[in-house]
Amino acid sequence: VRNYTAAPVQLLGSTSNCTCVMTQELPVTIPAGGAHRLSIEVHARPDQPGVNEAVIVYTDHPERPQLRIRVSGVSYH
């Protein structure tokens, strides 16, 4: 996640549209002009051939209070 603003932005927490996707290391503050790499863990069920989910990251920025991150991939069990 890159912060293109002139002020620090805090990533406060996250939710996902299922229990198989979660983010770690939140909250975190991204300095003005800085970036932070988020780790997202996917726990696919053995009978699930792939993943197509969304993670919502909440911020303290008044113009972008939510960031939607699409997570997709193929599961090899």
Salt bridges, closest charged atoms under 4 A:
GLU25 OE2 - HIS36 NE2 3.75
GLU41 OE1 - HIS43 NE2 3.21
ASP47 OD1 - ARG45 NE 3.10
